[in-house]
Amino acid sequence: KELDKLLQVLPKERRTFLFSATMTSKVGKLQRASLTNPVKVEVSSKYSTVDTLLQHYLFMPSKHKDCHLAYVLNEMAGNSVIVFCTTCATTQRLALLLRNLGF
């Protein structure tokens, strides 16, 4: 419903770029509902996630996120870690914080 409302107010003549790490049925529906003559670009499927990859997702109050991130990174010292941020501003703030903490 919310998506339909959004699509109704958008101009018909526009450029829309959709990026998704996975092509779920919801992303497919969004593509069909909002795009005209879409072009799909894919990365080769010969690369896949290794079985030894550890992925973690944590919910916590905002006020504890920075402290807990520093703790997790310290515990994972010597390992490769990727941290995803929601905005460029958050990325810059975290980069400054972690740099000052010696990471």
Secondary structure, 3 states (H helix, E strand, C coil): CHHHHHHHHCCCCCCCCCCCCCCCHHHHHHHHHHCCCCCCCCCCCCCCCCCCCCCCCCCCCHHHHHHHHHHHHHHCCCCCCCCCCCCHHHHHHHHHHHHHCCC
